[in-house]
């Protein structure tokens, strides 16, 4: 099987490697010369210098997987592909797009006979070795056509992926996944901030986190990452406390309002991220380091000391 992959950054580059190691032929393209160079010469991976060269290298029907930032970058790439692909070809958007945008894009491509799948992809910078969680929406026949790709990318061929339903269902599911992620991370951050505040008890935060990883009801991969961060407490002193939100938490909160479904934990976690943008507390700094640990998100710089 041979696919094109557009976007060779932190996620896309490692997805190309995992596919190639699983026997899938990949032709990749990215605007960044450094990203293209990083994959050049790897087995089963060819790197195109231009979009047209990528499309010319693919057998028909062509399958192109997008791993570019949500918003304008995705919009431009879908438009470019829509102008160049033909009937029977297939576009997969693996970015964190808003599900209503995916529904609109799917309809536009369908009018030209081009298939579209929206794929929520989770796994961050660990996906190359651990596999990616995949949540896919779109036509069932299109999904069946890419099952070989899904089985290679997933943690195991029969686990860690799900066909969610029609166009938009994959990105809707990933949006809710990220909203839950906000709430879980915030709970860990608040709990450890409370522990850290009791200086008189001299609590060994790293050891507590490590102990909680085994046998407790709150163990999780996010706790594993938190324990890794707390094992190096000096890092907490070097990072700022500004926690960015990627947009999916906002979309989840808006959806809860539109549906009239209470989502106080997710909404409060989103508000806490907004509040962090003017604070410098322990929990926010811990959150920043955990986001970096799973997704490679940029660390905020430490705030300068206030003027005397």
Phi and psi in degrees as GROMACS dihedral restraints (atoms count N, CA, C in turn):
[ dihedral_restraints ]
;  ai    aj    ak    al  type     phi  dphi    fc
    3     4     5     6     1  -134.1    20    10
    4     5     6     7     1   124.5    20    10
    6     7     8     9     1  -129.1    20    10
    7     8     9    10     1   161.1    20    10
    9    10    11    12     1  -101.4    20    10
   10    11    12    13     1   142.2    20    10
   12    13    14    15     1  -130.1    20    10
   13    14    15    16     1   118.4    20    10
   15    16    17    18     1  -104.4    20    10
   16    17    18    19     1   122.6    20    10
   18    19    20    21     1   104.7    20    10
   19    20    21    22     1   101.4    20    10
   21    22    23    24     1  -116.6    20    10
   22    23    24    25     1    36.5    20    10
   24    25    26    27     1   -80.1    20    10
   25    26    27    28     1  -148.7    20    10
   27    28    29    30     1   -55.8    20    10
   28    29    30    31     1   -46.5    20    10
   30    31    32    33     1   -83.7    20    10
   31    32    33    34     1   -52.0    20    10
   33    34    35    36     1   -61.7    20    10
   34    35    36    37     1   -40.6    20    10
   36    37    38    39     1   -62.4    20    10
   37    38    39    40     1   -43.8    20    10
   39    40    41    42     1   -72.2    20    10
   40    41    42    43     1   -30.7    20    10
   42    43    44    45     1   -65.7    20    10
   43    44    45    46     1   -39.6    20    10
   45    46    47    48     1   -60.3    20    10
   46    47    48    49     1   -42.8    20    10
   48    49    50    51     1   -64.4    20    10
   49    50    51    52     1   -43.7    20    10
   51    52    53    54     1   -65.6    20    10
   52    53    54    55     1   -42.1    20    10
   54    55    56    57     1   -60.8    20    10
   55    56    57    58     1   -46.2    20    10
   57    58    59    60     1   -62.4    20    10
   58    59    60    61     1   -41.0    20    10
   60    61    62    63     1   -67.7    20    10
   61    62    63    64     1   -21.1    20    10
   63    64    65    66     1   -91.8    20    10
   64    65    66    67     1     9.3    20    10
   66    67    68    69     1    92.3    20    10
   67    68    69    70     1     7.7    20    10
   69    70    71    72     1   -90.6    20    10
   70    71    72    73     1   131.8    20    10
   72    73    74    75     1   -79.5    20    10
   73    74    75    76     1   127.1    20    10
   75    76    77    78     1  -120.8    20    10
   76    77    78    79     1   129.9    20    10
   78    79    80    81     1  -111.0    20    10
   79    80    81    82     1   119.2    20    10
   81    82    83    84     1  -108.3    20    10
   82    83    84    85     1   155.1    20    10
   84    85    86    87     1  -146.9    20    10
   85    86    87    88     1   140.0    20    10
   87    88    89    90     1  -151.2    20    10
   88    89    90    91     1   150.3    20    10
   90    91    92    93     1   -65.8    20    10
   91    92    93    94     1   -33.5    20    10
   93    94    95    96     1   -78.3    20    10
   94    95    96    97     1   123.6    20    10
   96    97    98    99     1   -63.1    20    10
   97    98    99   100     1   -36.8    20    10
   99   100   101   102     1   -65.7    20    10
  100   101   102   103     1   -37.7    20    10
  102   103   104   105     1   -66.8    20    10
  103   104   105   106     1   -39.4    20    10
  105   106   107   108     1   -66.1    20    10
  106   107   108   109     1   -42.2    20    10
  108   109   110   111     1   -64.6    20    10
  109   110   111   112     1   -32.8    20    10
  111   112   113   114     1   -64.2    20    10
  112   113   114   115     1   -24.1    20    10
  114   115   116   117     1  -103.7    20    10
  115   116   117   118     1   -10.1    20    10
  117   118   119   120     1   -61.4    20    10
  118   119   120   121     1   133.2    20    10
  120   121   122   123     1    88.3    20    10
  121   122   123   124     1    -5.0    20    10
  123   124   125   126     1   -77.0    20    10
  124   125   126   127     1   143.1    20    10
  126   127   128   129     1   -57.3    20    10
  127   128   129   130     1   139.4    20    10
  129   130   131   132     1    67.6    20    10
  130   131   132   133     1     9.4    20    10
  132   133   134   135     1  -123.8    20    10
  133   134   135   136     1   125.8    20    10
  135   136   137   138     1  -113.3    20    10
  136   137   138   139     1   145.0    20    10
  138   139   140   141     1  -116.2    20    10
  139   140   141   142     1   124.7    20    10
  141   142   143   144     1   -95.0    20    10
  142   143   144   145     1   143.6    20    10
  144   145   146   147     1   -84.7    20    10
  145   146   147   148     1   -17.3    20    10
  147   148   149   150     1  -141.9    20    10
  148   149   150   151     1   156.7    20    10
  150   151   152   153     1   -59.9    20    10
  151   152   153   154     1   -41.9    20    10
  153   154   155   156     1   -60.1    20    10
  154   155   156   157     1   -38.7    20    10
  156   157   158   159     1   -66.2    20    10
  157   158   159   160     1   -37.8    20    10
  159   160   161   162     1   -61.2    20    10
  160   161   162   163     1   -47.7    20    10
  162   163   164   165     1   -66.3    20    10
  163   164   165   166     1   -35.4    20    10
  165   166   167   168     1   -67.3    20    10
  166   167   168   169     1   -27.1    20    10
  168   169   170   171     1   -78.9    20    10
  169   170   171   172     1   -16.7    20    10
  171   172   173   174     1   -87.6    20    10
  172   173   174   175     1   140.2    20    10
  174   175   176   177     1   -73.3    20    10
  175   176   177   178     1   158.0    20    10
  177   178   179   180     1   -92.7    20    10
  178   179   180   181     1   140.5    20    10
  180   181   182   183     1   -73.0    20    10
  181   182   183   184     1   140.0    20    10
  183   184   185   186     1   -83.0    20    10
  184   185   186   187     1   139.6    20    10
  186   187   188   189     1  -118.4    20    10
  187   188   189   190     1   122.5    20    10
  189   190   191   192     1  -124.7    20    10
  190   191   192   193     1   124.1    20    10
  192   193   194   195     1  -105.7    20    10
  193   194   195   196     1   124.1    20    10
  195   196   197   198     1   -95.5    20    10
  196   197   198   199     1   130.8    20    10
  198   199   200   201     1  -131.8    20    10
  199   200   201   202     1    65.3    20    10
  201   202   203   204     1  -121.2    20    10
  202   203   204   205     1   162.4    20    10
  204   205   206   207     1   -59.6    20    10
  205   206   207   208     1   145.5    20    10
  207   208   209   210     1   -63.1    20    10
  208   209   210   211     1   154.9    20    10
  210   211   212   213     1   102.7    20    10
  211   212   213   214     1  -135.5    20    10
  213   214   215   216     1   -63.5    20    10
  214   215   216   217     1   -37.2    20    10
  216   217   218   219     1   -62.3    20    10
  217   218   219   220     1   -43.5    20    10
  219   220   221   222     1   -65.8    20    10
  220   221   222   223     1   -43.4    20    10
  222   223   224   225     1   -58.0    20    10
  223   224   225   226     1   -45.6    20    10
  225   226   227   228     1   -66.0    20    10
  226   227   228   229     1   -40.7    20    10
  228   229   230   231     1   -69.3    20    10
  229   230   231   232     1   -40.2    20    10
  231   232   233   234     1   -63.7    20    10
  232   233   234   235     1   -41.3    20    10
  234   235   236   237     1   -63.5    20    10
  235   236   237   238     1   -42.4    20    10
  237   238   239   240     1   -63.8    20    10
  238   239   240   241     1   -40.5    20    10
  240   241   242   243     1   -70.5    20    10
  241   242   243   244     1   -39.5    20    10
  243   244   245   246     1   -59.5    20    10
  244   245   246   247     1   -32.0    20    10
  246   247   248   249     1   -78.7    20    10
  247   248   249   250     1   -15.3    20    10
  249   250   251   252     1  -115.8    20    10
  250   251   252   253     1   -24.6    20    10
  252   253   254   255     1   -87.4    20    10
  253   254   255   256     1   165.1    20    10
  255   256   257   258     1  -128.0    20    10
  256   257   258   259     1  -174.7    20    10
  258   259   260   261     1   -58.3    20    10
  259   260   261   262     1   133.6    20    10
  261   262   263   264     1    94.9    20    10
  262   263   264   265     1   -19.1    20    10
  264   265   266   267     1   -74.1    20    10
  265   266   267   268     1   165.2    20    10
  267   268   269   270     1  -140.0    20    10
  268   269   270   271     1   133.6    20    10
  270   271   272   273     1  -112.1    20    10
  271   272   273   274     1   133.5    20    10
  273   274   275   276     1  -118.4    20    10
  274   275   276   277     1   122.9    20    10
  276   277   278   279     1  -100.0    20    10
  277   278   279   280     1   110.2    20    10
  279   280   281   282     1   -98.4    20    10
  280   281   282   283     1     7.3    20    10
  282   283   284   285     1   -81.1    20    10
  283   284   285   286     1   177.8    20    10
  285   286   287   288     1   -89.7    20    10
  286   287   288   289     1    60.0    20    10
  288   289   290   291     1   -76.3    20    10
  289   290   291   292     1   154.5    20    10
  291   292   293   294     1   -69.5    20    10
  292   293   294   295     1   133.0    20    10
  294   295   296   297     1   -62.3    20    10
  295   296   297   298     1   -31.2    20    10
  297   298   299   300     1   -68.8    20    10
  298   299   300   301     1   -33.6    20    10
  300   301   302   303     1   -64.4    20    10
  301   302   303   304     1   -38.7    20    10
  303   304   305   306     1   -65.1    20    10
  304   305   306   307     1   -40.2    20    10
  306   307   308   309     1   -61.2    20    10
  307   308   309   310     1   -42.9    20    10
  309   310   311   312     1   -64.9    20    10
  310   311   312   313     1   -44.6    20    10
  312   313   314   315     1   -66.0    20    10
  313   314   315   316     1   -38.2    20    10
  315   316   317   318     1   -62.0    20    10
  316   317   318   319     1   -41.0    20    10
  318   319   320   321     1   -66.2    20    10
  319   320   321   322     1   -40.5    20    10
  321   322   323   324     1   -62.5    20    10
  322   323   324   325     1   -44.3    20    10
  324   325   326   327     1   -70.6    20    10
  325   326   327   328     1   -36.3    20    10
  327   328   329   330     1   -60.9    20    10
  328   329   330   331     1   -34.4    20    10
  330   331   332   333     1   -63.9    20    10
  331   332   333   334     1   -20.0    20    10
  333   334   335   336     1  -101.8    20    10
  334   335   336   337     1     5.0    20    10
  336   337   338   339     1    82.4    20    10
  337   338   339   340     1     8.8    20    10
  339   340   341   342     1   -97.2    20    10
  340   341   342   343     1   131.4    20    10
  342   343   344   345     1   -77.5    20    10
  343   344   345   346     1   159.9    20    10
  345   346   347   348     1  -146.6    20    10
  346   347   348   349     1   133.1    20    10
  348   349   350   351     1  -125.5    20    10
  349   350   351   352     1   138.1    20    10
  351   352   353   354     1  -105.4    20    10
  352   353   354   355     1   121.3    20    10
  354   355   356   357     1  -119.4    20    10
  355   356   357   358     1   112.1    20    10
  357   358   359   360     1   -75.8    20    10
  358   359   360   361     1   129.0    20    10
  360   361   362   363     1  -123.1    20    10
  361   362   363   364     1   124.1    20    10
  363   364   365   366     1  -121.6    20    10
  364   365   366   367     1   150.1    20    10
  366   367   368   369     1   144.1    20    10
  367   368   369   370     1   -20.6    20    10
  369   370   371   372     1    55.6    20    10
  370   371   372   373     1  -145.8    20    10
  372   373   374   375     1   -76.6    20    10
  373   374   375   376     1    -4.7    20    10
  375   376   377   378     1   -91.8    20    10
  376   377   378   379     1    -7.2    20    10
  378   379   380   381     1   -62.9    20    10
  379   380   381   382     1   -31.0    20    10
  381   382   383   384     1   -56.1    20    10
  382   383   384   385     1   -45.8    20    10
  384   385   386   387     1   -92.2    20    10
  385   386   387   388     1   -35.8    20    10
  387   388   389   390     1   -94.2    20    10
  388   389   390   391     1   -17.4    20    10
  390   391   392   393     1    94.3    20    10
  391   392   393   394     1   164.2    20    10
  393   394   395   396     1  -113.2    20    10
  394   395   396   397     1   139.3    20    10
  396   397   398   399     1   -79.9    20    10
  397   398   399   400     1   129.9    20    10
  399   400   401   402     1  -124.6    20    10
  400   401   402   403     1   130.3    20    10
  402   403   404   405     1  -126.1    20    10
  403   404   405   406     1   109.8    20    10
  405   406   407   408     1  -117.3    20    10
  406   407   408   409     1   134.8    20    10
  408   409   410   411     1  -121.5    20    10
  409   410   411   412     1   157.0    20    10
  411   412   413   414     1   133.3    20    10
  412   413   414   415     1  -170.5    20    10
  414   415   416   417     1   -63.2    20    10
  415   416   417   418     1   139.1    20    10
  417   418   419   420     1   -60.2    20    10
  418   419   420   421     1   -40.6    20    10
  420   421   422   423     1   -63.0    20    10
  421   422   423   424     1   -39.5    20    10
  423   424   425   426     1   -64.8    20    10
  424   425   426   427     1   -40.2    20    10
  426   427   428   429     1   -63.2    20    10
  427   428   429   430     1   -43.8    20    10
  429   430   431   432     1   -59.8    20    10
  430   431   432   433     1   -33.6    20    10
  432   433   434   435     1   -67.3    20    10
  433   434   435   436     1   -27.9    20    10
  435   436   437   438     1  -103.2    20    10
  436   437   438   439     1     8.7    20    10
  438   439   440   441     1   -54.6    20    10
  439   440   441   442     1   -37.8    20    10
  441   442   443   444     1   -58.3    20    10
  442   443   444   445     1   -36.3    20    10
  444   445   446   447     1   -68.7    20    10
  445   446   447   448     1   -45.0    20    10
  447   448   449   450     1   -59.4    20    10
  448   449   450   451     1   -44.0    20    10
  450   451   452   453     1   -66.7    20    10
  451   452   453   454     1   -30.7    20    10
  453   454   455   456     1   -75.6    20    10
  454   455   456   457     1   -40.9    20    10
  456   457   458   459     1   -73.0    20    10
  457   458   459   460     1   -31.4    20    10
  459   460   461   462     1   -69.8    20    10
  460   461   462   463     1   162.8    20    10
  462   463   464   465     1   -55.8    20    10
  463   464   465   466     1   -40.5    20    10
  465   466   467   468     1  -139.5    20    10
  466   467   468   469     1   159.8    20    10
  468   469   470   471     1   -58.2    20    10
  469   470   471   472     1   -28.2    20    10
  471   472   473   474     1  -113.3    20    10
  472   473   474   475     1    15.2    20    10
  474   475   476   477     1  -148.9    20    10
  475   476   477   478     1   143.7    20    10
  477   478   479   480     1    96.2    20    10
  478   479   480   481     1     5.8    20    10
  480   481   482   483     1  -135.0    20    10
  481   482   483   484     1   154.9    20    10
  483   484   485   486     1  -151.4    20    10
  484   485   486   487     1   136.2    20    10
  486   487   488   489     1   -85.2    20    10
  487   488   489   490     1   117.2    20    10
  489   490   491   492     1   -91.9    20    10
  490   491   492   493     1   -23.2    20    10
  492   493   494   495     1   139.0    20    10
  493   494   495   496     1  -156.2    20    10
  495   496   497   498     1   -69.2    20    10
  496   497   498   499     1   178.3    20    10
  498   499   500   501     1   -52.5    20    10
  499   500   501   502     1   130.6    20    10
  501   502   503   504     1    99.7    20    10
  502   503   504   505     1   -21.7    20    10
  504   505   506   507     1   -67.4    20    10
  505   506   507   508     1   -34.0    20    10
  507   508   509   510     1   -66.8    20    10
  508   509   510   511     1   -48.0    20    10
  510   511   512   513     1   -72.5    20    10
  511   512   513   514     1   -28.9    20    10
  513   514   515   516     1   -65.0    20    10
  514   515   516   517     1   -44.2    20    10
  516   517   518   519     1   -62.8    20    10
  517   518   519   520     1   -41.9    20    10
  519   520   521   522     1   -65.9    20    10
  520   521   522   523     1   -34.6    20    10
  522   523   524   525     1   -61.0    20    10
  523   524   525   526     1   -45.6    20    10
  525   526   527   528     1   -67.7    20    10
  526   527   528   529     1   -39.2    20    10
  528   529   530   531     1   -53.3    20    10
  529   530   531   532     1   -46.6    20    10
  531   532   533   534     1   -70.7    20    10
  532   533   534   535     1   -32.3    20    10
  534   535   536   537     1   -62.8    20    10
  535   536   537   538     1   -42.9    20    10
  537   538   539   540     1   -61.9    20    10
  538   539   540   541     1   -41.1    20    10
  540   541   542   543     1   -57.2    20    10
  541   542   543   544     1   -42.3    20    10
  543   544   545   546     1   -55.9    20    10
  544   545   546   547     1   -48.6    20    10
  546   547   548   549     1   -65.1    20    10
  547   548   549   550     1   -43.1    20    10
  549   550   551   552     1   -62.5    20    10
  550   551   552   553     1   -46.5    20    10
  552   553   554   555     1   -63.4    20    10
  553   554   555   556     1   -39.6    20    10
  555   556   557   558     1   -65.2    20    10
  556   557   558   559     1   -39.0    20    10
  558   559   560   561     1   -63.2    20    10
  559   560   561   562     1   -44.5    20    10
  561   562   563   564     1   -62.2    20    10
  562   563   564   565     1   -44.6    20    10
  564   565   566   567     1   -61.6    20    10
  565   566   567   568     1   -43.6    20    10
  567   568   569   570     1   -66.6    20    10
  568   569   570   571     1   -41.3    20    10
  570   571   572   573     1   -62.4    20    10
  571   572   573   574     1   -45.7    20    10
  573   574   575   576     1   -72.3    20    10
  574   575   576   577     1   -27.4    20    10
  576   577   578   579     1   -64.9    20    10
  577   578   579   580     1   -38.7    20    10
  579   580   581   582     1   -65.3    20    10
  580   581   582   583     1   -42.2    20    10
  582   583   584   585     1   -62.1    20    10
  583   584   585   586     1   -43.8    20    10
  585   586   587   588     1   -65.8    20    10
  586   587   588   589     1   -27.4    20    10
  588   589   590   591     1   -70.9    20    10
  589   590   591   592     1   -22.4    20    10
  591   592   593   594     1   -90.0    20    10
  592   593   594   595     1    75.9    20    10
  594   595   596   597     1   -61.3    20    10
  595   596   597   598     1   -31.1    20    10
  597   598   599   600     1   -66.2    20    10
  598   599   600   601     1   -24.6    20    10
  600   601   602   603     1   -86.5    20    10
  601   602   603   604     1   -10.2    20    10
  603   604   605   606     1    50.7    20    10
  604   605   606   607     1    48.9    20    10
  606   607   608   609     1   -71.6    20    10
  607   608   609   610     1   130.1    20    10
  609   610   611   612     1   -82.4    20    10
  610   611   612   613     1    90.5    20    10
  612   613   614   615     1   -58.9    20    10
  613   614   615   616     1   -43.6    20    10
  615   616   617   618     1   -61.9    20    10
  616   617   618   619     1   -41.8    20    10
  618   619   620   621     1   -68.9    20    10
  619   620   621   622     1   -36.4    20    10
  621   622   623   624     1   -64.3    20    10
  622   623   624   625     1   -46.9    20    10
  624   625   626   627     1   -60.3    20    10
  625   626   627   628     1   -42.0    20    10
  627   628   629   630     1   -64.2    20    10
  628   629   630   631     1   -41.7    20    10
  630   631   632   633     1   -64.6    20    10
  631   632   633   634     1   -41.1    20    10
  633   634   635   636     1   -63.5    20    10
  634   635   636   637     1   -22.2    20    10
  636   637   638   639     1   -67.0    20    10
  637   638   639   640     1   -16.7    20    10
  639   640   641   642     1  -121.4    20    10
  640   641   642   643     1   112.8    20    10
  642   643   644   645     1    85.6    20    10
  643   644   645   646     1   -13.9    20    10
  645   646   647   648     1   -85.7    20    10
  646   647   648   649     1   162.0    20    10
  648   649   650   651     1   -77.5    20    10
  649   650   651   652     1    -7.9    20    10
  651   652   653   654     1  -106.3    20    10
  652   653   654   655     1    12.9    20    10
  654   655   656   657     1   -69.2    20    10
  655   656   657   658     1   146.1    20    10
  657   658   659   660     1  -170.5    20    10
  658   659   660   661     1   171.6    20    10
  660   661   662   663     1   -65.7    20    10
  661   662   663   664     1   -36.5    20    10
  663   664   665   666     1   -63.2    20    10
  664   665   666   667     1   -36.0    20    10
  666   667   668   669     1   -68.1    20    10
  667   668   669   670     1   -37.9    20    10
  669   670   671   672     1   -56.3    20    10
  670   671   672   673     1   -46.2    20    10
  672   673   674   675     1   -67.0    20    10
  673   674   675   676     1   -39.2    20    10
  675   676   677   678     1   -61.8    20    10
  676   677   678   679     1   -41.7    20    10
  678   679   680   681     1   -62.1    20    10
  679   680   681   682     1   -39.1    20    10
  681   682   683   684     1   -63.6    20    10
  682   683   684   685     1   -38.3    20    10
  684   685   686   687     1   -66.5    20    10
  685   686   687   688     1   -45.9    20    10
  687   688   689   690     1   -71.2    20    10
  688   689   690   691     1   -15.9    20    10
  690   691   692   693     1   -70.3    20    10
  691   692   693   694     1   -14.7    20    10
  693   694   695   696     1  -125.9    20    10
  694   695   696   697     1    70.8    20    10
  696   697   698   699     1   -60.3    20    10
  697   698   699   700     1   -23.0    20    10
  699   700   701   702     1   -62.8    20    10
  700   701   702   703     1   -27.1    20    10
  702   703   704   705     1   -64.9    20    10
  703   704   705   706     1   -28.9    20    10
  705   706   707   708     1   -65.6    20    10
  706   707   708   709     1   -24.5    20    10
  708   709   710   711     1   -83.1    20    10
  709   710   711   712     1   -10.2    20    10
  711   712   713   714     1  -108.3    20    10
  712   713   714   715     1     2.4    20    10
  714   715   716   717     1  -118.1    20    10
  715   716   717   718     1   147.9    20    10
  717   718   719   720     1   -77.9    20    10
  718   719   720   721     1   172.6    20    10
  720   721   722   723     1  -109.2    20    10
  721   722   723   724     1    16.5    20    10
  723   724   725   726     1   -87.6    20    10
  724   725   726   727     1   114.2    20    10
  726   727   728   729     1  -101.6    20    10
  727   728   729   730     1   114.1    20    10
  729   730   731   732     1   -75.6    20    10
  730   731   732   733     1   156.2    20    10
  732   733   734   735     1  -118.9    20    10
  733   734   735   736     1   133.9    20    10
  735   736   737   738     1   -78.6    20    10
  736   737   738   739     1   -10.2    20    10
  738   739   740   741     1   115.2    20    10
  739   740   741   742     1   -29.8    20    10
  741   742   743   744     1   -69.6    20    10
  742   743   744   745     1   -32.2    20    10
  744   745   746   747     1   -64.2    20    10
  745   746   747   748     1   -40.7    20    10
  747   748   749   750     1   -62.4    20    10
  748   749   750   751     1   -46.0    20    10
  750   751   752   753     1   -61.4    20    10
  751   752   753   754     1   -39.1    20    10
  753   754   755   756     1   -64.8    20    10
  754   755   756   757     1   -44.0    20    10
  756   757   758   759     1   -63.3    20    10
  757   758   759   760     1   -42.0    20    10
  759   760   761   762     1   -61.6    20    10
  760   761   762   763     1   -42.5    20    10
  762   763   764   765     1   -63.0    20    10
  763   764   765   766     1   -39.9    20    10
  765   766   767   768     1   -60.2    20    10
  766   767   768   769     1   -41.1    20    10
  768   769   770   771     1   -65.2    20    10
  769   770   771   772     1   -45.7    20    10
  771   772   773   774     1   -62.0    20    10
  772   773   774   775     1   -37.3    20    10
  774   775   776   777     1   -88.0    20    10
  775   776   777   778     1   -11.4    20    10
  777   778   779   780     1    69.3    20    10
  778   779   780   781     1    30.8    20    10
  780   781   782   783     1  -103.4    20    10
  781   782   783   784     1   120.5    20    10
  783   784   785   786     1   -62.5    20    10
  784   785   786   787     1   130.8    20    10
  786   787   788   789     1  -139.7    20    10
  787   788   789   790     1    59.8    20    10
  789   790   791   792     1   -66.0    20    10
  790   791   792   793     1   -35.1    20    10
  792   793   794   795     1   -67.3    20    10
  793   794   795   796     1   -48.6    20    10
  795   796   797   798     1   -63.0    20    10
  796   797   798   799     1   -43.7    20    10
  798   799   800   801     1   -64.3    20    10
  799   800   801   802     1   -41.4    20    10
  801   802   803   804     1   -66.7    20    10
  802   803   804   805     1   -36.7    20    10
  804   805   806   807     1   -64.5    20    10
  805   806   807   808     1   -38.1    20    10
  807   808   809   810     1   -64.4    20    10
  808   809   810   811     1   -44.5    20    10
  810   811   812   813     1   -62.3    20    10
  811   812   813   814     1   -35.6    20    10
  813   814   815   816     1   -64.3    20    10
  814   815   816   817     1   -35.4    20    10
  816   817   818   819     1   -66.1    20    10
  817   818   819   820     1   -40.1    20    10
  819   820   821   822     1   -62.0    20    10
  820   821   822   823     1   -44.3    20    10
  822   823   824   825     1   -63.2    20    10
  823   824   825   826     1   -33.1    20    10
  825   826   827   828     1   -64.7    20    10
  826   827   828   829     1   -19.9    20    10
  828   829   830   831     1   -72.4    20    10
  829   830   831   832     1    -3.1    20    10
  831   832   833   834     1  -132.0    20    10
  832   833   834   835     1    20.9    20    10
  834   835   836   837     1  -125.9    20    10
  835   836   837   838     1   178.1    20    10
  837   838   839   840     1  -148.4    20    10
  838   839   840   841     1    55.9    20    10
  840   841   842   843     1   -99.2    20    10
  841   842   843   844     1   163.8    20    10
  843   844   845   846     1   -58.3    20    10
  844   845   846   847     1   -48.0    20    10
  846   847   848   849     1   -59.5    20    10
  847   848   849   850     1   -41.2    20    10
  849   850   851   852     1   -67.1    20    10
  850   851   852   853     1   -38.8    20    10
  852   853   854   855     1   -66.6    20    10
  853   854   855   856     1   -37.9    20    10
  855   856   857   858     1   -64.0    20    10
  856   857   858   859     1   -42.9    20    10
  858   859   860   861     1   -59.6    20    10
  859   860   861   862     1   -42.8    20    10
  861   862   863   864     1   -60.0    20    10
  862   863   864   865     1   -42.1    20    10
  864   865   866   867     1   -70.8    20    10
  865   866   867   868     1   -35.8    20    10
  867   868   869   870     1   -68.6    20    10
  868   869   870   871     1   -41.2    20    10
  870   871   872   873     1   -58.8    20    10
  871   872   873   874     1   -40.6    20    10
  873   874   875   876     1   -65.3    20    10
  874   875   876   877     1   -35.8    20    10
  876   877   878   879     1   -67.4    20    10
  877   878   879   880     1   -36.5    20    10
  879   880   881   882     1   -97.4    20    10
  880   881   882   883     1   -29.0    20    10
  882   883   884   885     1  -118.3    20    10
  883   884   885   886     1    -3.8    20    10
  885   886   887   888     1    70.0    20    10
  886   887   888   889     1    19.0    20    10
  888   889   890   891     1   -63.3    20    10
  889   890   891   892     1   143.4    20    10
  891   892   893   894     1   -59.6    20    10
  892   893   894   895     1   139.4    20    10
  894   895   896   897     1   -83.6    20    10
  895   896   897   898     1   133.0    20    10
  897   898   899   900     1   -69.5    20    10
  898   899   900   901     1   143.5    20    10
  900   901   902   903     1   -69.5    20    10
  901   902   903   904     1   150.9    20    10
  903   904   905   906     1   -64.7    20    10
  904   905   906   907     1   135.7    20    10
  906   907   908   909     1   -68.1    20    10
  907   908   909   910     1   141.1    20    10
  909   910   911   912     1   -68.3    20    10
  910   911   912   913     1   153.6    20    10
  912   913   914   915     1   -63.6    20    10
  913   914   915   916     1   148.4    20    10
  915   916   917   918     1   -65.2    20    10
  916   917   918   919     1   153.1    20    10
  918   919   920   921     1   -64.0    20    10
  919   920   921   922     1   139.1    20    10
